[in-house]
């Protein structure tokens, strides 16, 4: 049974790649699993660093603040973990999909019929937008 990618990480369950990414073979699934685990690690590290910097900037007024700090540390860690989980449930940063596309290309396990980073239409283009398309110049002014 497929499970949500973010809730599967760390539990040994199969991670389900976003629809349209073209993850079908066992090699592709393993590669996407690794990319998804890296995205979770990256978000965890980023959130913990942000919390640490916020705490440093805020500081404490007295020794009572230090005592409260040790008692709330476990709750702060749980809040950070929940924030990361919520971010991943909302689609994350897209880092796993981008990493998967690049690693799959290097490993030679791409499915050329899939859209996005695994073949087919590219995710982004360096070409200027077509006239009338979002981002196109309006009235000759960019």
Backbone as a printed PyTorch tensor [residue, N CA C, xyz], in Angstrom:
tensor([[[  0.8460,  -1.1870,   0.0000],
         [  0.0000,   0.0000,   0.0000],
         [  0.8840,   1.2400,   0.0000]],

        [[  0.7090,   2.1570,  -0.9650],
         [  1.5210,   3.3690,  -1.0090],
         [  1.2170,   4.2670,   0.1770]],

        [[  2.2330,   4.9750,   0.6070],
         [  2.0750,   5.9060,   1.7190],
         [  2.6150,   7.2630,   1.3260]],

        [[  2.2540,   8.2630,   2.1020],
         [  2.7310,   9.6210,   1.8870],
         [  4.2510,   9.6460,   1.9840]],

        [[  4.9500,  10.3110,   1.0340],
         [  6.4160,  10.3290,   1.0730],
         [  6.9870,  10.8550,   2.3770]],

        [[  6.4010,  11.9000,   2.9220],
         [  6.9760,  12.5000,   4.1200],
         [  6.7770,  11.6390,   5.3540]],

        [[  5.6520,  10.9530,   5.4600],
         [  5.4200,  10.1470,   6.6470],
         [  6.1430,   8.8130,   6.5670]],

        [[  6.5560,   8.4220,   5.3690],
         [  7.2260,   7.1390,   5.1980],
         [  8.6990,   7.2120,   5.5670]],

        [[  9.2720,   8.3830,   5.4660],
         [ 10.7030,   8.4920,   5.6980],
         [ 11.0520,   8.1280,   7.1250]],

        [[ 12.0550,   7.3220,   7.2460],
         [ 12.4990,   6.9100,   8.5620],
         [ 11.7530,   5.7030,   9.0830]],

        [[ 10.6910,   5.2720,   8.4060],
         [  9.9120,   4.1390,   8.8900],
         [ 10.1830,   2.8780,   8.0850]],

        [[ 10.9700,   2.9750,   7.0260],
         [ 11.2690,   1.8220,   6.2090],
         [ 10.1890,   1.5080,   5.1970]],

        [[  9.1180,   2.3230,   5.1410],
         [  8.0450,   2.1110,   4.1900],
         [  8.4390,   2.6480,   2.8230]],

        [[  7.6760,   2.2190,   1.8150],
         [  7.9280,   2.6800,   0.4560],
         [  7.4790,   4.1260,   0.3070]],

        [[  8.3010,   4.9480,  -0.3180],
         [  7.9750,   6.3430,  -0.5740],
         [  7.3240,   6.4250,  -1.9430]],

        [[  6.2320,   7.1540,  -2.0470],
         [  5.5380,   7.3190,  -3.3140],
         [  5.9540,   8.6540,  -3.9150]],

        [[  6.4980,   8.5930,  -5.1240],
         [  6.9350,   9.8020,  -5.8120],
         [  5.7310,  10.5700,  -6.3400]],

        [[  5.8740,  11.8670,  -6.5580],
         [  4.7750,  12.6500,  -7.1280],
         [  4.3370,  12.0860,  -8.4800]],

        [[  3.0490,  12.2110,  -8.7670],
         [  2.5120,  11.7310, -10.0340],
         [  3.1990,  12.4810, -11.1750]],

        [[  3.5570,  11.7810, -12.2210],
         [  4.1770,  12.4020, -13.3790],
         [  5.6860,  12.4330, -13.3230]],

        [[  6.2680,  11.9800, -12.2390],
         [  7.7220,  11.9980, -12.1370],
         [  8.3340,  10.8150, -12.8690]],

        [[  7.5620,   9.7790, -13.1200],
         [  8.0420,   8.6480, -13.9020],
         [  8.8690,   7.6640, -13.1010]],

        [[  8.5930,   7.5220, -11.8170],
         [  9.3200,   6.5860, -10.9640],
         [  8.5850,   5.2520, -11.0200]],

        [[  9.1740,   4.2840, -11.7520],
         [  8.4930,   3.0060, -11.9520],
         [  9.3490,   1.8140, -11.5580]],

        [[ 10.5940,   1.7940, -11.9680],
         [ 11.4480,   0.6340, -11.7260],
         [ 11.9740,   0.6410, -10.2940]],

        [[ 12.4280,  -0.5050,  -9.8010],
         [ 13.0090,  -0.5420,  -8.4460],
         [ 14.2040,   0.4000,  -8.2880]],

        [[ 15.0120,   0.5290,  -9.3340],
         [ 16.1590,   1.4420,  -9.2580],
         [ 15.6970,   2.8840,  -9.1220]],

        [[ 14.6620,   3.2450,  -9.8810],
         [ 14.1260,   4.6040,  -9.8030],
         [ 13.5060,   4.8690,  -8.4360]],

        [[ 12.7800,   3.8870,  -7.9050],
         [ 12.1600,   4.0420,  -6.5880],
         [ 13.2160,   4.2060,  -5.5010]],

        [[ 14.2870,   3.4360,  -5.5910],
         [ 15.3700,   3.5390,  -4.6080],
         [ 16.0410,   4.9050,  -4.6900]],

        [[ 16.2280,   5.3890,  -5.9010],
         [ 16.8560,   6.6930,  -6.0950],
         [ 15.9610,   7.8090,  -5.5560]],

        [[ 14.6480,   7.7100,  -5.8060],
         [ 13.7390,   8.7350,  -5.2910],
         [ 13.6750,   8.6690,  -3.7670]],

        [[ 13.7040,   7.4680,  -3.2000],
         [ 13.7020,   7.3040,  -1.7350],
         [ 14.8940,   8.0520,  -1.1270]],

        [[ 16.0670,   7.8840,  -1.7320],
         [ 17.2700,   8.5550,  -1.2270],
         [ 17.1260,  10.0710,  -1.3340]],

        [[ 16.5850,  10.5520,  -2.4440],
         [ 16.4000,  11.9950,  -2.6300],
         [ 15.3950,  12.5430,  -1.6170]],

        [[ 14.3100,  11.7970,  -1.3460],
         [ 13.3000,  12.2270,  -0.3840],
         [ 13.8720,  12.2490,   1.0360]],

        [[ 14.6890,  11.2680,   1.3690],
         [ 15.3260,  11.2480,   2.6930],
         [ 16.2780,  12.4260,   2.8500]],

        [[ 16.9810,  12.7900,   1.7730],
         [ 17.8660,  13.9420,   1.8530],
         [ 17.0590,  15.2210,   2.0610]],

        [[ 15.9210,  15.3510,   1.3620],
         [ 15.0910,  16.5510,   1.5440],
         [ 14.6180,  16.6530,   2.9910]],

        [[ 14.2140,  15.5290,   3.5950],
         [ 13.7890,  15.5430,   4.9980],
         [ 14.9550,  15.9690,   5.8950]],

        [[ 16.1410,  15.4140,   5.6670],
         [ 17.3230,  15.7740,   6.4560],
         [ 17.6100,  17.2680,   6.3250]],

        [[ 17.5690,  17.7720,   5.0960],
         [ 17.8570,  19.1820,   4.8420],
         [ 16.8580,  20.0810,   5.5730]],

        [[ 15.5600,  19.7560,   5.4740],
         [ 14.5480,  20.5660,   6.1540],
         [ 14.6980,  20.5080,   7.6710]],

        [[ 14.9840,  19.3120,   8.2120],
         [ 15.2040,  19.1940,   9.6560],
         [ 16.3500,  20.0870,  10.1040]],

        [[ 17.4470,  20.0250,   9.3840],
         [ 18.6280,  20.8280,   9.7410],
         [ 18.3020,  22.3180,   9.6360]],

        [[ 17.6220,  22.7170,   8.5730],
         [ 17.2900,  24.1210,   8.3710],
         [ 16.3930,  24.6370,   9.4980]],

        [[ 15.3570,  23.8760,   9.8520],
         [ 14.4260,  24.3080,  10.9030],
         [ 15.1370,  24.3790,  12.2600]],

        [[ 15.9790,  23.3960,  12.5630],
         [ 16.7010,  23.4240,  13.8440],
         [ 17.6480,  24.6110,  13.9220]],

        [[ 18.3190,  24.9340,  12.8220],
         [ 19.2180,  26.0830,  12.8170],
         [ 18.4340,  27.3840,  12.9730]],

        [[ 17.2860,  27.4630,  12.3150],
         [ 16.4540,  28.6660,  12.4520],
         [ 15.9900,  28.8340,  13.8890]],

        [[ 15.5890,  27.7430,  14.5420],
         [ 15.1480,  27.8150,  15.9410],
         [ 16.3000,  28.2270,  16.8530]],

        [[ 17.4970,  27.6880,  16.5970],
         [ 18.6590,  28.0250,  17.4260],
         [ 19.0240,  29.5020,  17.2890]],

        [[ 18.9950,  30.0190,  16.0800],
         [ 19.3260,  31.4280,  15.8590],
         [ 18.2610,  32.3190,  16.4950]],

        [[ 17.0000,  31.9350,  16.3790],
         [ 15.9220,  32.7070,  16.9930],
         [ 16.0950,  32.7600,  18.5000]],

        [[ 16.4810,  31.6210,  19.0910],
         [ 16.6970,  31.5840,  20.5360],
         [ 17.8770,  32.4780,  20.9310]],

        [[ 18.9470,  32.4740,  20.1350],
         [ 20.1090,  33.3260,  20.4310],
         [ 19.7390,  34.7970,  20.3360]],

        [[ 18.9940,  35.1510,  19.3360],
         [ 18.6100,  36.5480,  19.1570],
         [ 17.7130,  36.9990,  20.2980]],

        [[ 16.7710,  36.1350,  20.7060],
         [ 15.8470,  36.4820,  21.7840],
         [ 16.5200,  36.5340,  23.1340]],

        [[ 17.4730,  35.6360,  23.3750],
         [ 18.1690,  35.5990,  24.6510],
         [ 17.2470,  35.2620,  25.8160]],

        [[ 17.8170,  35.2630,  27.0390],
         [ 17.0340,  35.0500,  28.2520],
         [ 17.3500,  36.1700,  29.2290]],

        [[ 16.3720,  36.4880,  30.0730],
         [ 16.5330,  37.6010,  31.0010],
         [ 17.2840,  37.2260,  32.2670]],

        [[ 17.1140,  35.9860,  32.7360],
         [ 17.7490,  35.5850,  33.9810],
         [ 17.9320,  34.0760,  34.0080]],

        [[ 18.3100,  33.5570,  35.1870],
         [ 18.5310,  32.1200,  35.3130],
         [ 17.2400,  31.3290,  35.1920]],

        [[ 16.1100,  31.9300,  35.4960],
         [ 14.8180,  31.2430,  35.3360],
         [ 14.5930,  30.8960,  33.8720]],

        [[ 15.0870,  31.7370,  32.9920],
         [ 14.9750,  31.4640,  31.5600],
         [ 15.7600,  30.2290,  31.1750]],

        [[ 16.9170,  30.0160,  31.7900],
         [ 17.7330,  28.8410,  31.5020],
         [ 17.0420,  27.5680,  31.9780]],

        [[ 16.3870,  27.6370,  33.1540],
         [ 15.6650,  26.4700,  33.6650],
         [ 14.4800,  26.1410,  32.7660]],

        [[ 13.7790,  27.1570,  32.3300],
         [ 12.6350,  26.9430,  31.4380],
         [ 13.1100,  26.4000,  30.1000]],

        [[ 14.2920,  26.8260,  29.6800],
         [ 14.8370,  26.3770,  28.4050],
         [ 15.0480,  24.8700,  28.3850]],

        [[ 15.5890,  24.3150,  29.4570],
         [ 15.8390,  22.8790,  29.4890],
         [ 14.5420,  22.0800,  29.5480]],

        [[ 13.5200,  22.6500,  30.1870],
         [ 12.2520,  21.9270,  30.2900],
         [ 11.4420,  21.9970,  29.0010]],

        [[ 11.6770,  22.9930,  28.1820],
         [ 10.9150,  23.1210,  26.9370],
         [ 11.6710,  22.5930,  25.7200]],

        [[ 12.8980,  22.1780,  25.9110],
         [ 13.7130,  21.7090,  24.7930],
         [ 13.0710,  20.5380,  24.0460]],

        [[ 12.5520,  19.5720,  24.7800],
         [ 11.9230,  18.4100,  24.1480],
         [ 10.6910,  18.8360,  23.3560]],

        [[  9.9160,  19.7740,  23.9020],
         [  8.7300,  20.2430,  23.2020],
         [  9.1040,  21.0200,  21.9430]],

        [[ 10.1910,  21.7830,  22.0040],
         [ 10.6470,  22.5280,  20.8360],
         [ 11.0800,  21.5690,  19.7370]],

        [[ 11.7760,  20.4890,  20.1140],
         [ 12.1920,  19.4750,  19.1330],
         [ 10.9800,  18.8380,  18.4650]],

        [[  9.9490,  18.5290,  19.2650],
         [  8.7290,  17.9440,  18.6910],
         [  8.0290,  18.9330,  17.7620]],

        [[  8.0170,  20.2030,  18.1520],
         [  7.4020,  21.2240,  17.3030],
         [  8.1640,  21.3600,  15.9920]],

        [[  9.4930,  21.3320,  16.0690],
         [ 10.3140,  21.3990,  14.8590],
         [ 10.0360,  20.2090,  13.9490]],

        [[  9.9470,  19.0050,  14.5340],
         [  9.6660,  17.8020,  13.7460],
         [  8.2960,  17.9070,  13.0830]],

        [[  7.3200,  18.4300,  13.8000],
         [  5.9750,  18.5720,  13.2320],
         [  5.9680,  19.6060,  12.1160]],

        [[  6.7340,  20.6730,  12.2790],
         [  6.8240,  21.6920,  11.2290],
         [  7.4080,  21.0890,   9.9600]],

        [[  8.4770,  20.3110,  10.1040],
         [  9.0930,  19.6470,   8.9450],
         [  8.0870,  18.7010,   8.2960]],

        [[  7.3760,  17.9280,   9.1140],
         [  6.3780,  16.9960,   8.5860],
         [  5.3030,  17.7440,   7.7960]],

        [[  4.8440,  18.8630,   8.3310],
         [  3.8300,  19.6610,   7.6450],
         [  4.3550,  20.2200,   6.3340]],

        [[  5.6050,  20.6510,   6.3350],
         [  6.2100,  21.1600,   5.1090],
         [  6.2730,  20.0610,   4.0540]],

        [[  6.6700,  18.8590,   4.4600],
         [  6.7570,  17.7470,   3.5160],
         [  5.3760,  17.3080,   3.0490]],

        [[  4.3950,  17.3190,   3.9480],
         [  3.0240,  16.9600,   3.5720],
         [  2.4780,  17.9360,   2.5300]],

        [[  2.9390,  19.1710,   2.5820],
         [  2.5140,  20.1830,   1.6180],
         [  3.3130,  20.1670,   0.3310]],

        [[  4.1730,  19.1890,   0.1620],
         [  4.9480,  19.0790,  -1.0690],
         [  6.4200,  19.3970,  -0.8870]],

        [[  6.8090,  19.8190,   0.2890],
         [  8.2160,  20.1070,   0.5480],
         [  8.7080,  21.2680,  -0.2900]],

        [[  9.9970,  21.2850,  -0.5110],
         [ 10.6170,  22.3330,  -1.3100],
         [ 10.7460,  21.9270,  -2.7780]],

        [[ 10.4680,  20.6750,  -3.0740],
         [ 10.6710,  20.1680,  -4.4370],
         [ 12.0850,  19.6880,  -4.6660]],

        [[ 12.8760,  19.7140,  -3.6080],
         [ 14.2770,  19.3200,  -3.7190],
         [ 14.4260,  17.8520,  -4.1100]],

        [[ 13.5910,  16.9880,  -3.5580],
         [ 13.6850,  15.5580,  -3.8610],
         [ 13.4380,  15.2970,  -5.3420]],

        [[ 12.4560,  15.9480,  -5.9270],
         [ 12.1510,  15.7450,  -7.3470],
         [ 13.2830,  16.2330,  -8.2430]],

        [[ 13.8410,  17.3870,  -7.9090],
         [ 14.9410,  17.9290,  -8.7090],
         [ 16.1740,  17.0370,  -8.5870]],

        [[ 16.4870,  16.6420,  -7.3500],
         [ 17.6420,  15.7630,  -7.1440],
         [ 17.4410,  14.4300,  -7.8620]],

        [[ 16.2220,  13.8870,  -7.7710],
         [ 15.9350,  12.6280,  -8.4460],
         [ 16.1820,  12.7610,  -9.9490]],

        [[ 15.6800,  13.8300, -10.5400],
         [ 15.8660,  14.0300, -11.9820],
         [ 17.3270,  14.0720, -12.3790]],

        [[ 18.1260,  14.8000, -11.6100],
         [ 19.5510,  14.9110, -11.9300],
         [ 20.2870,  13.5980, -11.6840]],

        [[ 20.0010,  12.9480, -10.5590],
         [ 20.6820,  11.6870, -10.2490],
         [ 20.2570,  10.5660, -11.1880]],

        [[ 18.9780,  10.5340, -11.5490],
         [ 18.4910,   9.4970, -12.4630],
         [ 19.1220,   9.6530, -13.8350]],

        [[ 19.3110,  10.8990, -14.2570],
         [ 19.9670,  11.1400, -15.5460],
         [ 21.4150,  10.6530, -15.5070]],

        [[ 22.1250,  10.9740, -14.4340],
         [ 23.5140,  10.5380, -14.2980],
         [ 23.6300,   9.0280, -14.1880]],

        [[ 22.6550,   8.4040, -13.5170],
         [ 22.6970,   6.9550, -13.3310],
         [ 22.1750,   6.2060, -14.5550]],

        [[ 21.5590,   6.9180, -15.4940],
         [ 21.0480,   6.2910, -16.7010],
         [ 19.7840,   5.4790, -16.4790]],

        [[ 18.9480,   5.8730, -15.5260],
         [ 17.7130,   5.1370, -15.2460],
         [ 16.4710,   5.9610, -15.5780]],

        [[ 16.6160,   6.9540, -16.4460],
         [ 15.4830,   7.8160, -16.7960],
         [ 14.4800,   7.1050, -17.6740]],

        [[ 13.2160,   7.5020, -17.5170],
         [ 12.1320,   7.0730, -18.3860],
         [ 11.8900,   8.2370, -19.3400]],

        [[ 12.2690,   8.1000, -20.6020],
         [ 12.2090,   9.2090, -21.5580],
         [ 10.8000,   9.6640, -21.9010]],

        [[  9.7740,   8.9190, -21.5030],
         [  8.4070,   9.3120, -21.8240],
         [  7.7530,  10.1330, -20.7290]],

        [[  8.3960,  10.2370, -19.5750],
         [  7.7950,  10.9610, -18.4490],
         [  8.0640,  12.4500, -18.5660]],

        [[  7.1390,  13.2970, -18.1310],
         [  7.3620,  14.7410, -18.1470],
         [  8.2940,  15.1640, -17.0140]],

        [[  8.7080,  16.4020, -17.0630],
         [  9.4960,  16.9630, -15.9630],
         [ 10.9360,  16.5020, -15.9630]],

        [[ 11.5200,  16.3260, -14.7760],
         [ 12.9460,  16.0740, -14.6640],
         [ 13.3690,  14.7020, -15.1720]],

        [[ 12.4270,  13.8220, -15.4970],
         [ 12.8060,  12.4900, -15.9420],
         [ 12.7050,  12.3210, -17.4470]],

        [[ 12.5420,  13.3700, -18.1730],
         [ 12.4530,  13.2710, -19.6210],
         [ 11.2560,  14.0430, -20.1170]],

        [[ 11.0230,  14.0010, -21.4120],
         [  9.8920,  14.7210, -21.9680],
         [ 10.0940,  16.2160, -21.8640]],

        [[  9.0510,  16.9450, -21.5690],
         [  9.1180,  18.3950, -21.5020],
         [  9.9470,  18.8340, -20.3010]],

        [[ 10.8470,  19.7990, -20.4820],
         [ 11.6630,  20.2660, -19.3610],
         [ 10.8280,  21.0370, -18.3500]],

        [[ 11.3210,  21.0840, -17.1060],
         [ 10.6260,  21.8400, -16.0620],
         [ 10.7060,  23.3350, -16.3170]],

        [[ 11.8500,  23.8020, -16.7760],
         [ 12.0430,  25.2280, -17.0050],
         [ 12.8410,  25.4070, -18.2840]],

        [[ 12.7080,  26.5580, -18.8700],
         [ 13.4120,  26.8360, -20.1110],
         [ 14.0840,  28.1840, -19.9890]],

        [[ 15.2210,  28.3160, -20.6490],
         [ 15.9180,  29.5990, -20.6780],
         [ 15.3700,  30.4990, -21.7700]],

        [[ 14.4760,  29.9670, -22.5960],
         [ 13.8940,  30.7430, -23.6720],
         [ 12.9400,  31.7850, -23.1010]],

        [[ 12.8300,  32.9450, -23.7570],
         [ 11.8940,  33.9620, -23.2630],
         [ 10.4640,  33.4720, -23.4200]],

        [[  9.5460,  33.9410, -22.5610],
         [  8.1590,  33.5040, -22.6540],
         [  7.5230,  33.9750, -23.9530]],

        [[  6.5550,  33.2060, -24.4230],
         [  5.8380,  33.5610, -25.6400],
         [  5.0120,  34.8060, -25.3970]],

        [[  4.7170,  35.5180, -26.4610],
         [  3.9180,  36.7280, -26.3520],
         [  2.5640,  36.3990, -25.7340]],

        [[  2.1540,  37.1460, -24.7390],
         [  0.8860,  36.9250, -24.0660],
         [  0.9770,  35.9250, -22.9250]],

        [[  2.1000,  35.2200, -22.8050],
         [  2.2740,  34.2480, -21.7280],
         [  2.6540,  34.9790, -20.4520]],

        [[  2.3890,  34.3830, -19.3050],
         [  2.8030,  35.0230, -18.0520],
         [  4.2880,  35.3320, -18.0750]],

        [[  4.6640,  36.5180, -17.7320],
         [  6.0740,  36.9180, -17.7270],
         [  6.4880,  37.5690, -19.0280]],

        [[  5.6180,  37.5570, -20.0320],
         [  5.9390,  38.1840, -21.3030],
         [  5.8420,  39.7120, -21.1500]],

        [[  6.5630,  40.3960, -21.9980],
         [  6.5220,  41.8630, -21.9640],
         [  5.1350,  42.3480, -22.3270]],

        [[  4.6630,  43.3590, -21.6340],
         [  3.3470,  43.9400, -21.9210],
         [  3.5680,  45.3160, -22.5100]],

        [[  3.0360,  45.5130, -23.7000],
         [  3.1800,  46.8110, -24.3610],
         [  4.6370,  47.1330, -24.6710]],

        [[  5.4610,  46.0940, -24.8720],
         [  6.8580,  46.3060, -25.2040],
         [  7.7370,  46.6000, -24.0000]],

        [[  7.1550,  46.6040, -22.8100],
         [  7.9230,  46.8820, -21.5920],
         [  8.0380,  45.5910, -20.7970]],

        [[  9.2690,  45.2170, -20.4600],
         [  9.4890,  43.9850, -19.7120],
         [  9.3880,  44.2460, -18.2330]]])
